[in-house]
Structures are given as structure tokens and as C-alpha cells.
């Protein structure tokens, strides 16, 4: 498998590193517009190969999409990151043009590519790739829900005082501080509802902490996070490489599912060799349905700015 990662900054480099460490890809190409930057990151990562025991070849190029030809998967991380106090939506005017140009260049070099969108505002950028290209909808995936769900499980394990491997849960809806819907009702510890262990008030705290998870890190770090986003992307790429039919909440183009159409938003989906193999419709409570509809309204408002 050949994977291209567009943007060699912190998130892109973490994507490349985690993909290489898992050793399922033959080649990862890092591409960036800054002269020599991707080449330097690739060289630095390759110098860890003998120490970390991977055989994946990592190469870096400056704005040369011919080097990405034949990519099976491409990850778009390019664009400006969030700064403290900035919403994901405030990035749209700059990042929309970047993402549209990048998607076009990737498809020209690799017509059969599956694209994973990381750039913010992620649901709108995913929708933009659908609108700007002729790719089938199963080959365009927004990463956000996978990351949000990982942050949810982290907060659940914290509240439960349990190993994180005991915990399962997911976040649907828009990848924004207000649009996320952590499904506390369905979250479990080894198949037992977490409500058996944690009070309703504490679960509400978990929900709110999850929704501002990105903003919390941006405030602490001074920029967007990169380790967890990189890990989320690598898990999705591995599911495609292994055709594992693994379920991830991710931004999918909906055509009637959950009563929504002409929108990319986070819902559970099975990810395999064809990208999105199936959108999974779960039974939501009336409160959860209302929250998803409100989240969709907010995403549509942002979509109107592109």
C-alpha cells in the first residue's frame, strides 16, 4: 500500500510516523509547500526505522504531486491550525482553497485514491471535497469522529478509574465544540453500561469535557493537538489496508441516513478496502436525534461559507 500525507506539520508527521510504526504500508509520501520541510521530516523519521523496527519507506517532496502517483490512500492535513480562542469554523476562508486545490492534485495523480480529510472545519472540508471532485462518496472520509471518540473514551476511563481498554463509546455529530454528541447512554465498561458505575452528573461532565477536548489542548499547547489525530488517521488507514470492516464514527456524506441529506457529518461507518463500506444507522433517543439535527444545522451554516 502507498499512502500520501499532505502537510508535513505536526499532525501530518504524526500520521506518517504511526502508519510506519504499524508496518502495514510499503511507502508513505509526505508532501508540503515549504521547501525542504517534508524532505527533512521524512529523513528524520527514516532514521528511526532501525530503532523502531519498521520497513515502511518514508519519502518527502516539496509540492510535487507526481511523487504521490499510485497512492491508495491520501490524508489531507494541510491548512492553518487552530490558535487559542479560535474556533474550527474560523479557519474556513483559508483552508477551503487549500483543500480544494490539494484534492484536485491528488486525484489527478491517483484517480483511484481514497481521501481522508483532517483539515478544519473538518465536516465542511469533507463536504467540499465531495462537491469539488467526482470521487464516489465511499472514497471520501472525514476523520473527526474517530478522534472525538478516542477523547471520549479517555474521559470515560478517567471517570471510571478504569483501564481504557475496558471502555467503549462513540461520538457522533459535527466535529466542533458545540456539535459533538458523546453517546453516554450507549457507553459501556466491558459491555456493562457506564451509568452503572458513574453518576449522571459525572457523565454530563465527561460529555462536556469531551466536546471541548480540542479547545482544551489548543489552550494548553498553543496550537492544535497532533498525537491523537495522527493515531486516529493511522487506525483508519490500517482498516482500509487490511480490509478489516472496522467501525469508526467518521464524517460521511449522508443521503437519507438519520433523516439527513446533502451533508457530511459524523456517524458510525464500517471502514474497509473500499473506504466507507457501510453507514451504520443506530437507534437514537429523541434527545439524541434532536442534538444530531441541531449539529447538522450548524454544519450546514458553515457549509454556506464555502
NUDRENBA-735141 format. One record per residue: x, y, z of N, C-alpha, C, O in turn; residue in three letters. Coordinates in steps of 0.001 Angstrom, whole numbers, padded with zeros to 6 digits, always signed. Layout:
NUDRENBA-735141
XYZXYZXYZXYZALA/...
END
This chain:
NUDRENBA-735141
+000838-001199+000000+000000+000000+000000+000872+001248+000000+001894+001308+000684UNK/+000453+002246-000779+001118+003548-000806+000173+004589-000220-000989+004679-000616UNK/+000676+005363+000714-000119+006374+001397+000558+007728+001222+001768+007852+001415UNK/-000224+008743+000854+000283+010114+000803-000297+010901+001961-001486+010793+002259UNK/+000538+011690+002612+000087+012597+003666+000429+014014+003216+001599+014363+003059UNK/-000604+014819+003013-000410+016194+002563-000336+017105+003780-001271+017181+004577UNK/+000794+017795+003908+001057+018611+005077+002009+017882+006003+001650+016865+006596UNK/+003233+018404+006130+004255+017726+006931+004438+018373+008295+005479+018209+008931UNK/+003429+019106+008742+003473+019692+010074+003311+018637+011146+003500+017448+010890UNK/+002961+019069+012347+002893+018144+013481+001893+017013+013254+002198+015854+013536UNK/+000692+017343+012743-000323+016308+012523+000106+015372+011400+000032+014152+011544UNK/+000557+015942+010277+000966+015113+009151+002131+014201+009486+002131+013029+009111UNK/+003133+014733+010195+004284+013916+010579+003875+012802+011536+004397+011691+011454UNK/+002939+013096+012446+002444+012053+013356+001699+010967+012590+001841+009783+012895UNK/+000897+011367+011586+000228+010375+010729+001257+009449+010102+001133+008226+010174UNK/+002282+010044+009484+003308+009249+008812+004022+008324+009799+004275+007159+009489UNK/+004345+008841+010983+005062+008045+011977+004242+006850+012432+004751+005729+012462UNK/+002982+007069+012785+002159+005967+013288+001875+004934+012202+001835+003737+012485UNK/+001676+005384+010960+001469+004435+009860+002720+003580+009682+002627+002362+009530UNK/+003888+004217+009702+005140+003469+009547+005355+002493+010696+005753+001350+010470UNK/+005099+002926+011916+005311+002069+013082+004468+000797+013023+004885-000258+013501UNK/+003272+000910+012429+002390-000266+012322+002812-001198+011197+002361-002342+011137UNK/+003675-000719+010304+004369-001573+009323+003429-002270+008338+003740-003370+007880UNK/+002291-001664+008000+001384-002284+007036+001481-001649+005649+000961-002204+004681UNK/+002140-000494+005540+002250+000211+004270+003643+000055+003700+004624+000054+004444UNK/+003741-000078+002371+005051-000158+001728+005719+001208+001693+006933+001316+001867UNK/+004921+002255+001465+005501+003587+001286+004556+004656+001811+003341+004572+001633UNK/+005126+005656+002456+004409+006867+002844+005130+008052+002212+006340+008215+002370UNK/+004366+008877+001492+004917+010089+000893+004394+011291+001669+003184+011494+001774UNK/+005311+012085+002212+004969+013350+002859+005159+014468+001843+006204+014536+001196UNK/+004175+015340+001690+004290+016446+000752+003896+017742+001434+002925+017784+002189UNK/+004648+018798+001170+004406+020090+001799+004826+021189+000823+005624+020953-000083UNK/+004278+022394+001017+004639+023507+000130+005918+024206+000575+006520+024946-000203UNK/+006334+023981+001811+007540+024624+002327+008775+023871+001848+008903+022670+002084UNK/+009664+024557+001191+010839+023944+000581+011666+023161+001613+012096+023699+002633UNK/+011868+021884+001311+012725+021039+002137+012104+020517+003418+012694+019664+004082UNK/+010923+021009+003783+010331+020658+005075+009917+019187+005128+010260+018477+006073UNK/+009180+018732+004113+008755+017331+004084+009945+016397+003932+009970+015310+004508UNK/+010940+016831+003145+012140+016019+002973+012857+015827+004319+013320+014731+004638UNK/+012937+016897+005087+013586+016814+006391+012821+015939+007364+013417+015133+008079UNK/+011507+016091+007396+010694+015261+008289+010822+013787+007905+010950+012924+008773UNK/+010786+013500+006594+010885+012113+006137+012239+011515+006512+012318+010369+006955UNK/+013300+012295+006331+014633+011801+006673+014746+011516+008168+015289+010487+008570UNK/+014239+012420+008977+014266+012242+010428+013510+010974+010824+013993+010194+011646UNK/+012326+010765+010242+011536+009576+010547+012232+008300+010076+012209+007286+010774UNK/+012851+008347+008892+013525+007149+008383+014715+006767+009253+015093+005597+009318UNK/+015302+007749+009917+016439+007450+010788+016008+006781+012089+016850+006382+012894UNK/+014684+006657+012298+014178+005886+013438+013836+004449+013045+013543+003629+013916UNK/+013868+004127+011742+013378+002829+011263+014112+001654+011886+013479+000689+012314UNK/+015444+001717+011944+016201+000601+012517+015986+000487+014020+016087-000599+014590UNK/+015687+001624+014659+015454+001635+016102+014058+001150+016456+013853+000489+017474UNK/+013098+001494+015593+011699+001144+015869+011231-000096+015108+010104-000553+015301UNK/+012079-000632+014255+011775-001916+013620+010699-001871+012562+009876-002784+012488UNK/+010679-000824+011730+009712-000812+010626+010436-000763+009286+011567-000287+009192UNK/+009760-001265+008249+010323-001320+006902+009616-000377+005930+010002-000288+004765UNK/+008604+000314+006392+007908+001278+005540+008877+002357+005073+009628+002919+005870UNK/+008855+002636+003788+009705+003694+003228+008972+005028+003320+007842+005145+002844UNK/+009591+006017+003916+009005+007356+004029+009836+008310+003180+011045+008435+003374UNK/+009180+008979+002243+009862+009969+001411+009156+011309+001564+007973+011370+001900UNK/+009895+012372+001314+009330+013712+001403+009577+014479+000127+010637+014344-000484UNK/+008602+015292-000290+008730+016098-001502+008114+017474-001264+007230+017651-000425UNK/+008613+018443-002034+008071+019797-001968+007131+020040-003143+007573+020252-004272UNK/+005844+020008-002867+004811+020389-003838+004896+019644-005167+004532+020197-006205UNK/+005365+018409-005153+005490+017604-006369+004518+016432-006297+004845+015378-005752UNK/+003323+016623-006851+002291+015593-006728+002557+014389-007617+001911+013354-007453UNK/+003507+014501-008571+003855+013329-009375+004436+012229-008482+004317+011044-008793UNK/+005064+012627-007374+005635+011644-006442+004555+010872-005696+004834+009823-005115UNK/+003315+011383-005708+002218+010716-004999+001457+009746-005895+000524+009086-005438UNK/+001844+009652-007165+001106+008827-008124+000973+007389-007635+001920+006805-007107UNK/-000218+006834-007821-000472+005460-007416-000795+005292-005951-000764+004176-005432UNK/-001105+006383-005275-001453+006282-003849-002803+005594-003682-003757+005886-004403UNK/-002868+004685-002730-004135+004024-002407-004977+004891-001475-006203+004929-001586UNK/-004312+005582-000562-004976+006463+000407-004195+007764+000475-002964+007758+000439UNK/-004902+008869+000571-004258+010172+000792-004937+010855+001966-006161+010831+002095UNK/-004132+011458+002812-004614+012141+004012-004346+013628+003843-003208+014033+003607UNK/-005391+014442+003961-005229+015889+003815-005209+016523+005201-006238+016621+005869UNK/-004022+016952+005622-003888+017652+006904-003554+019121+006689-003480+019887+007650UNK/-003354+019517+005445-002856+020867+005141-003857+021942+005518-005063+021703+005568UNK/-003329+023139+005784-004154+024260+006220-003584+024827+007502-002673+024252+008097UNK/-004124+025960+007923-003622+026566+009152-004269+025887+010354-005458+025570+010316UNK/-003499+025656+011429-004051+025043+012639-004746+026082+013506-004602+027288+013305UNK/-005499+025584+014470-006154+026490+015423-005159+027104+016379-004165+026483+016755UNK/-005445+028342+016769-004732+029018+017849-005673+029136+019044-006885+028993+018880UNK/-005152+029391+020231-006021+029530+021399-007131+030553+021163-006884+031657+020678UNK/-008366+030163+021519-009514+031048+021369-010146+031011+019999-011194+031623+019795UNK/-009542+030311+019046-010054+030252+017679-010942+029023+017513-010600+027940+017987UNK/-012081+029188+016842-012933+028046+016545-012463+027390+015253-011761+027999+014446UNK/-012867+026133+015074-012537+025444+013833-013163+026173+012640-012577+026217+011558UNK/-014352+026743+012841-015064+027400+011755-014336+028647+011244-014481+029024+010081UNK/-013560+029276+012112-012839+030487+011716-011721+030204+010713-011164+031135+010131UNK/-011393+028948+010511-010328+028577+009594-010810+028457+008150-010000+028268+007242UNK/-012119+028565+007928-012693+028138+006657-012197+028932+005458-011924+028340+004413UNK/-012070+030249+005569-011722+031061+004403-010354+030687+003849-010152+030686+002634UNK/-009424+030372+004726-008083+029976+004285-008036+028526+003847-007489+028208+002791UNK/-008606+027649+004650-008424+026224+004411-009244+025676+003249-008857+024673+002649UNK/-010365+026309+002916-011199+025809+001820-010438+025811+000499-010478+024833-000246UNK/-009752+026896+000214-008998+026971-001035-007871+025967-001082-007605+025367-002123UNK/-007202+025782+000056-006097+024828+000129-006601+023412-000118-006030+022677-000924UNK/-007673+023028+000579-008186+021659+000488-008695+021358-000922-008463+020266-001441UNK/-009371+022292-001532-009899+022080-002888-008767+021851-003882-008844+020946-004714UNK/-007716+022664-003802-006566+022522-004694-005837+021202-004462-005451+020519-005411UNK/-005657+020853-003201-004952+019617-002847-005715+018399-003356-005117+017494-003939UNK/-007030+018368-003144-007847+017226-003577-007738+017028-005085-007606+015902-005565UNK/-007795+018130-005825-007687+018052-007283-006336+017480-007712-006276+016642-008611UNK/-005267+017923-007082-003923+017449-007424-003755+015965-007074-003129+015213-007821UNK/-004309+015556-005949-004207+014155-005546-004917+013233-006529-004387+012189-006912UNK/-006113+013627-006932-006902+012768-007827-006285+012714-009222-006344+011683-009892UNK/-005699+013815-009652-005023+013820-010947-003873+012807-010956-003648+012132-011961UNK/-003151+012703-009846-002030+011763-009751-002484+010345-009434-001849+009382-009864UNK/-003580+010206-008684-004049+008887-008226-005576+008829-008347-006281+009077-007369UNK/-006092+008504-009536-007546+008548-009765-008363+007634-008858-009546+007887-008631UNK/-007747+006576-008337-008489+005607-007519-008255+005785-006023-008532+004885-005230UNK/-007744+006952-005645-007370+007185-004252-008592+007277-003340-009669+007697-003765UNK/-008410+006881-002084-009369+007144-001008-008808+008305-000208-007648+008275+000203UNK/-009624+009330+000015-009165+010541+000695-009720+010598+002111-010922+010444+002327UNK/-008829+010822+003074-009215+011063+004464-008926+012529+004776-007791+012985+004641UNK/-009948+013257+005190-009831+014691+005450-009651+014940+006941-010429+014462+007766UNK/-008599+015705+007272-008328+016079+008653-008479+017591+008834-008824+018048+009923UNK/-008227+018364+007789-008242+019828+007851-009562+020350+008400-010628+019808+008106UNK/-009480+021407+009200-010663+022004+009820-011188+023213+009042-010421+023880+008348UNK/-012499+023502+009153-013540+022727+009849-013822+021432+009090-014247+021460+007935UNK/-013585+020310+009742-013448+019021+009090-014685+018566+008328-014558+018080+007204UNK/-015878+018705+008901-017087+018257+008193-017303+019076+006924-017673+018529+005885UNK/-017074+020374+007005-017242+021234+005838-016169+020959+004799-016458+020960+003602UNK/-014929+020723+005233-013873+020399+004279-014142+019052+003598-013845+018885+002415UNK/-014698+018103+004334-015076+016817+003740-016171+017018+002697-016105+016454+001605UNK/-017164+017811+003031-018255+018123+002097-017709+018827+000858-018151+018560-000259UNK/-016751+019723+001059-016145+020449-000063-015466+019491-001029-015577+019660-002243UNK/-014763+018484-000510-014111+017507-001391-015158+016743-002198-014944+016468-003379UNK/-016283+016398-001580-017377+015770-002323-017866+016676-003448-018076+016219-004571UNK/-018047+017952-003149-018595+018889-004129-017603+019201-005251-018006+019470-006382UNK/-016310+019164-004937-015296+019617-005894-014702+018490-006738-013932+018752-007662UNK/-015050+017245-006432-014464+016116-007160-015557+015167-007643-016726+015288-007277UNK/-015136+014224-008476-016064+013204-008981-015872+011862-008284-016362+010839-008762UNK/-015163+011861-007156-014950+010601-006454-016266+010049-005915-017122+010823-005485UNK/-016448+008724-005931-017619+008132-005267-017614+008485-003786-016555+008671-003187UNK/-018801+008575-003204-018894+009066-001825-018199+008161-000822-017795+008627+000243UNK/-018049+006877-001134-017398+005966-000193-015896+006210-000098-015243+005695+000810UNK/-015340+006990-001028-013896+007204-001050-013486+008563-000488-012356+009005-000692UNK/-014392+009219+000214-014088+010484+000886-014572+010367+002327-015766+010192+002572UNK/-013650+010464+003277-013960+010222+004685-013389+011354+005531-012231+011736+005364UNK/-014197+011885+006432-013705+012860+007400-013305+012163+008694-014058+011338+009211UNK/-012133+012485+009218-011555+011743+010332-012200+012034+011688-012117+011189+012579UNK/-012843+013199+011885-013146+013746+013204-013740+012825+014243-013282+012823+015386UNK/-014750+012036+013886-015428+011205+014874-014523+010177+015525-014702+009839+016695UNK/-013542+009673+014765-012605+008701+015338-011775+009346+016444-011541+008742+017491UNK/-011339+010567+016203-010578+011311+017214-011460+011672+018401-011064+011469+019549UNK/-012637+012199+018142-013544+012607+019219-013910+011423+020110-014024+011565+021328UNK/-014094+010257+019496-014452+009067+020272-013288+008600+021131-013495+008111+022242UNK/-012064+008745+020629-010890+008402+021436-010794+009321+022656-010455+008882+023755UNK/-011096+010589+022442-011077+011540+023559-012203+011242+024550-012032+011415+025757UNK/-013336+010803+024049-014464+010418+024889-014079+009237+025771-014344+009239+026973UNK/-013455+008232+025170-013061+007046+025933-012002+007378+026986-011989+006800+028072UNK/-011129+008305+026651-010138+008773+027628-010844+009386+028842-010497+009077+029982UNK/-011820+010244+028604-012544+010886+029700-013401+009883+030476-013532+009991+031695UNK/-013982+008911+029774-014769+007878+030456-013888+007048+031386-014255+006787+032531UNK/-012729+006638+030887-011820+005840+031718-011363+006630+032936-011194+006080+034024UNK/-011168+007923+032735-010789+008799+033847-011883+008815+034908-011598+008708+036101UNK/-013134+008949+034473-014262+008989+035410-014475+007646+036093-014832+007591+037270UNK/-014254+006559+035348-014459+005214+035876-013287+004738+036723-013407+003768+037472UNK/-012147+005428+036601-010898+004971+037213-010597+003547+036771-010271+002677+037579UNK/-010718+003333+035451-010541+002004+034878-009493+002041+033774-009161+003117+033275UNK/-008966+000877+033383-008122+000828+032188-008938+001278+030980-010124+000963+030880UNK/-008315+002005+030072-009062+002497+028910-009491+001350+028009-010451+001479+027248UNK/-008782+000223+028092-009157-000944+027285-010494-001539+027725-011097-002307+026975UNK/-010966-001200+028920-012269-001651+029398-013429-000879+028773-014577-001321+028819UNK/-013117+000282+028188-014154+001267+027865-014481+001271+026380-013595+001157+025533UNK/-015766+001405+026079-016189+001603+024695-017236+002701+024650-018074+002811+025545UNK/-017183+003505+023611-018137+004599+023449-017846+005332+022167-016756+005212+021607UNK/-018828+006101+021691-018610+006830+020454-019226+008217+020507-020130+008502+021292UNK/-018693+009071+019629-019184+010431+019464-019663+010584+018029-018937+010247+017094UNK/-020883+011090+017844-021404+011373+016515-021625+012881+016390-021372+013629+017334UNK/-022094+013320+015230-022374+014738+015022-021185+015472+014442-020203+014857+014029UNK/-021279+016787+014413-020241+017620+013839-018988+017645+014688-019044+017536+015912UNK/-017847+017790+014015-016560+017871+014707-016323+019321+015124-015491+020028+014556UNK/-017082+019734+016132-016961+021103+016653-017270+021077+018138-017841+020114+018650UNK/-016887+022145+018823-017071+022184+020274-018539+022114+020670-018870+021623+021749UNK/-019412+022599+019811-020842+022579+020120-021577+021447+019420-022656+021052+019863UNK/-021016+020914+018331-021738+019932+017518-021548+018485+017913-022327+017625+017503UNK/-020519+018200+018709-020264+016803+019089-021367+016256+019977-021932+016972+020804UNK/-021667+014967+019793-022678+014295+020609-022069+013023+021190-022169+011960+020577UNK/-021441+013113+022361-020931+011905+023015-022116+011059+023507-022944+011535+024283UNK/-022188+009821+023055-023350+008979+023361-023125+008266+024694-022806+007078+024727UNK/-023297+009004+025785-023082+008437+027114-024077+007307+027399-023762+006369+028132UNK/-025267+007399+026824-026291+006374+027047-025824+005000+026571-026195+003979+027151UNK/-025016+004976+025523-024584+003714+024925-023173+003306+025337-022707+002231+024960UNK/-022493+004145+026099-021120+003842+026504-021101+002694+027515-021989+002581+028360UNK/-020077+001847+027414-020009+000667+028279-018621+000462+028859-017619+000945+028333UNK/-018602-000277+029971-017354-000837+030514-017495-002349+030471-018267-002930+031233UNK/-016752-002980+029581-016876-004429+029373-018345-004846+029227-018813-005762+029903UNK/-019049-004164+028343-020448-004436+027973-021468-004013+029022-022671-004145+028792UNK/-021017-003505+030172-021935-003010+031207-022077-001496+031028-021063-000806+030930UNK/-023301-000957+030981-023471+000488+030812-022683+001278+031857-022688+000932+033038UNK/-022015+002326+031420-021193+003108+032360-022048+003771+033427-021541+004132+034489UNK/-023331+003936+033162-024225+004527+034160-024361+003657+035404-024838+004124+036438UNK/-023943+002387+035310-023940+001504+036484-022814+001875+037450-022849+001510+038626UNK/-021814+002606+036943-020631+002910+037748-020471+004387+038070-019828+004748+039056UNK/-021061+005247+037231-020816+006687+037319-022148+007426+037382-023103+007049+036703UNK/-022215+008473+038192-023448+009238+038351-023783+010013+037078-022919+010252+036234UNK/-025040+010396+036959-025487+011182+035810-024749+012510+035737-024409+012973+034648UNK/-024502+013123+036880-023771+014403+036898-022345+014231+036394-021840+015067+035644UNK/-021699+013145+036806-020315+012917+036361-020279+012608+034865-019352+013023+034170UNK/-021279+011887+034367-021337+011600+032932-021563+012879+032126-021051+013015+031015UNK/-022314+013792+032674-022509+015081+031999-021179+015841+031943-020875+016488+030940UNK/-020395+015763+033010-019060+016377+032989-018192+015745+031908-017486+016447+031184UNK/-018245+014421+031799-017483+013711+030773-017888+014197+029381-017042+014426+028517UNK/-019186+014347+029187-019692+014814+027890-019148+016195+027554-018683+016430+026439UNK/-019204+017101+028509-018752+018473+028251-017233+018528+028066-016741+019292+027236UNK/-016494+017732+028826-015039+017695+028679-014640+017143+027307-013655+017579+026711UNK/-015409+016191+026827-015147+015627+025502-015385+016664+024413-014593+016787+023479UNK/-016466+017401+024535-016832+018366+023492-015799+019479+023342-015599+019995+022242UNK/-015148+019848+024426-014117+020894+024353-012713+020290+024402-011748+020973+024744UNK/-012609+019010+024057-011325+018328+024139-010252+018985+023285-009116+019154+023728UNK/-010611+019357+022060-009651+020011+021180-009278+021392+021668-008106+021767+021649UNK/-010268+022152+022106-010016+023504+022605-009151+023475+023867-008300+024342+024063UNK/-009374+022477+024717-008574+022339+025932-007096+022156+025582-006222+022776+026188UNK/-006834+021300+024602-005453+021052+024194-004845+022267+023491-003672+022584+023688UNK/-005648+022941+022675-005153+024126+021977-004732+025196+022979-003722+025873+022787UNK/-005512+025345+024048-005176+026315+025091-003885+025930+025802-003063+026792+026113UNK/-003707+024639+026058-002504+024169+026763-001265+024213+025879-000178+024569+026335UNK/-001436+023846+024605-000296+023698+023701+000023+024957+022901+001151+025146+022444UNK/-000985+025817+022737-000803+026993+021898-001071+026728+020433-000950+027632+019605UNK/-001435+025496+020099-001793+025110+018740-002597+023823+018817-002818+023296+019907UNK/-003039+023309+017668-003825+022082+017661-003002+020889+018121-001776+020884+018010UNK/-003692+019879+018639-003034+018631+019044-002551+017872+017804-002969+018167+016685UNK/-001659+016885+018019-001165+016127+016868-001023+014632+017130-001204+013844+016202UNK/-000709+014208+018343-000532+012776+018572-001831+011995+018332-001848+011047+017548UNK/-002910+012390+019003-004170+011659+018866-004759+011769+017454-005252+010768+016934UNK/-004729+012951+016811-005183+012989+015416-004374+012053+014514-004943+011367+013666UNK/-003054+012023+014693-002228+011127+013886-002568+009668+014123-002606+008872+013185UNK/-002817+009315+015385-003179+007938+015718-004538+007569+015132-004723+006452+014649UNK/-005499+008513+015172-006823+008253+014604-006730+007985+013110-007348+007050+012601UNK/-005957+008808+012410-005779+008607+010969-005131+007257+010689-005587+006523+009812UNK/-004068+006920+011428-003359+005666+011159-004271+004461+011361-004168+003477+010629UNK/-005154+004528+012339-006094+003424+012574-007057+003268+011405-007397+002149+011021UNK/-007497+004389+010838-008418+004327+009695-007704+003811+008449-008252+002996+007707UNK/-006486+004287+008223-005722+003813+007064-005441+002317+007192-005513+001586+006204UNK/-005124+001860+008394-004878+000435+008607-006138-000391+008326-006044-001491+007782UNK/-007303+000125+008689-008558-000587+008411-008789-000727+006916-009310-001743+006456UNK/-008398+000301+006150-008511+000230+004695-007513-000772+004146-007863-001603+003308UNK/-006260-000701+004615-005208-001594+004128-005540-003060+004387-005285-003919+003543UNK/-006105-003341+005552-006394-004720+005952-007806-005169+005596-008189-006307+005867UNK/-008584-004262+004981-009983-004558+004647-010703-005151+005861-011367-006183+005771UNK/-010550-004466+006997-010984-005054+008270-012442-004788+008629-012952-005344+009601UNK/-013121-003934+007845-014533-003643+008153-014685-003159+009593-015640-003520+010279UNK/-013750-002352+010036-013753-001836+011413-014680-000625+011502-014715+000208+010596UNK/-015425-000535+012591-016360+000570+012749-015678+001779+013372-015036+001690+014419UNK/-015840+002912+012695-015377+004199+013207-016513+005205+013059-017180+005205+012024UNK/-016761+006057+014042-017563+007236+013771-016712+008174+012904-015581+008494+013272UNK/-017235+008610+011776-016467+009467+010876-017436+010279+010028-018627+009975+009960UNK/-016913+011310+009387-017765+012200+008603-018045+011572+007241-017138+011387+006430UNK/-019309+011251+007006-019759+010601+005773-020791+011487+005082-021527+012223+005739UNK/-020838+011412+003759-021893+012099+003025-023184+011301+003173-023256+010140+002769UNK/-024199+011929+003751-025468+011245+004002-026465+011522+002876-026550+012629+002344UNK/-027208+010481+002541-028246+010578+001516-029524+009933+002045-030049+008980+001470UNK/-030002+010481+003150-031218+009978+003769-030990+009263+005085-031916+009137+005887UNK/-029780+008797+005321-029486+008148+006600-029685+009155+007741-029332+010328+007617UNK/-030242+008687+008825-030531+009512+010003-031436+010706+009642-031465+011707+010357UNK/-032171+010587+008523-033073+011653+008097-032366+012875+007543-032969+013943+007431UNK/-031086+012732+007194-030289+013857+006712-029785+013584+005300-029502+012441+004943UNK/-029677+014641+004500-029186+014515+003132-028318+015707+002773-028445+016786+003353UNK/-027433+015495+001808-026560+016540+001264-025746+017209+002371-025657+018434+002447UNK/-025155+016376+003223-024326+016881+004312-023314+015810+004701-023626+014619+004684UNK/-022108+016232+005047-021112+015328+005624-021072+015601+007120-020853+016732+007553UNK/-021287+014551+007901-021334+014700+009356-020995+013361+009987-021092+012323+009333UNK/-020597+013377+011251-020115+012181+011911-021196+011185+012278-022117+011498+013033UNK/-021074+009978+011735-021942+008846+012064-021087+007591+012029-020024+007601+011410UNK/-021517+006503+012675-020717+005283+012618-020724+004663+011224-021755+004631+010553UNK/-019562+004172+010796-019440+003546+009479-018420+002418+009555-017503+002446+010375UNK/-018595+001428+008689-017640+000335+008559-016611+000731+007510-016969+001094+006389UNK/-015325+000662+007875-014244+001086+007000-013451-000140+006553-012993-000940+007368UNK/-013301-000264+005218-012564-001387+004651-011856-000982+003380-011558+000196+003187UNK/-011580-001938+002509-010765-001702+001318-011359-000658+000384-010622+000014-000337UNK/-012674-000513+000385-013330+000462-000480-013580+001803+000206-014291+002656-000324UNK/-012994+001981+001378-013268+003186+002149-014477+002945+003039-014461+002056+003891UNK/-015527+003737+002841-016760+003537+003616-017528+002369+003004-018104+002492+001923UNK/-017531+001246+003696-018234+000064+003204-019726+000126+003516-020557-000353+002745UNK/-020049+000724+004663-021464+000807+005073-021622+001867+006143-020842+001925+007094UNK/-022634+002704+005986-023022+003619+007057-023965+002863+007985-024952+002280+007538UNK/-023658+002877+009271-024436+002112+010250-025440+003046+010930-025057+004041+011546UNK/-026714+002718+010812-027758+003519+011459-028133+002872+012786-028690+001775+012821UNK/-027822+003561+013868-028177+003071+015194-029427+003797+015681-029731+004903+015233UNK/-030134+003171+016588-031370+003754+017121-031009+004833+018135-030405+004554+019171UNK/-031383+006053+017824-031107+007176+018714-032345+007530+019526-033473+007335+019072UNK/-032127+008048+020722-033239+008563+021521-033730+009865+020899-033065+010439+020037UNK/-034880+010319+021334-035407+011580+020798-034461+012742+021098-034283+013636+020271UNK/-033861+012723+022280-032908+013774+022643-031679+013740+021743-031181+014782+021317UNK/-031192+012526+021455-030015+012387+020590-030331+012782+019155-029495+013376+018475UNK/-031539+012454+018691-031953+012862+017339-032002+014382+017230-031541+014961+016247UNK/-032563+015013+018244-032646+016476+018236-031264+017099+018234-031022+018088+017543UNK/-030348+016512+019017-028978+017027+019061-028281+016848+017717-027534+017730+017292UNK/-028510+015722+017040-027903+015488+015725-028452+016468+014696-027702+016981+013865UNK/-029744+016728+014744-030337+017691+013817-029797+019099+014052-029538+019842+013105UNK/-029630+019457+015330-029069+020775+015643-027622+020870+015174-027199+021904+014656UNK/-026866+019796+015354-025488+019759+014885-025436+019896+013364-024592+020612+012825UNK/-026339+019209+012686-026400+019292+011217-026717+020709+010761-026155+021180+009772UNK/-027603+021390+011463-027937+022784+011114-026690+023672+011208-026468+024542+010365UNK/-025892+023439+012236-024670+024233+012415-023663+023940+011304-023016+024854+010793UNK/-023530+022661+010929-022614+022296+009839-023077+022919+008528-022258+023424+007759UNK/-024378+022890+008266-024902+023498+007029-024601+024994+006983-024302+025541+005922UNK/-024680+025642+008125-024372+027078+008186-022925+027325+007790-022624+028257+007045UNK/-022036+026483+008294-020618+026610+007917-020409+026260+006448-019616+026903+005760UNK/-021124+025232+005963-021021+024878+004549-021375+026033+003639-020827+026170+002545UNK/-022303+026870+004104-022734+028014+003303-021651+029049+003101-021811+029951+002280UNK/-020542+028943+003835-019456+029908+003720-018412+029510+002690-017517+030294+002375UNK/-018523+028286+002160-017512+027848+001185-017909+028236-000239-017175+027947-001185UNK/
END
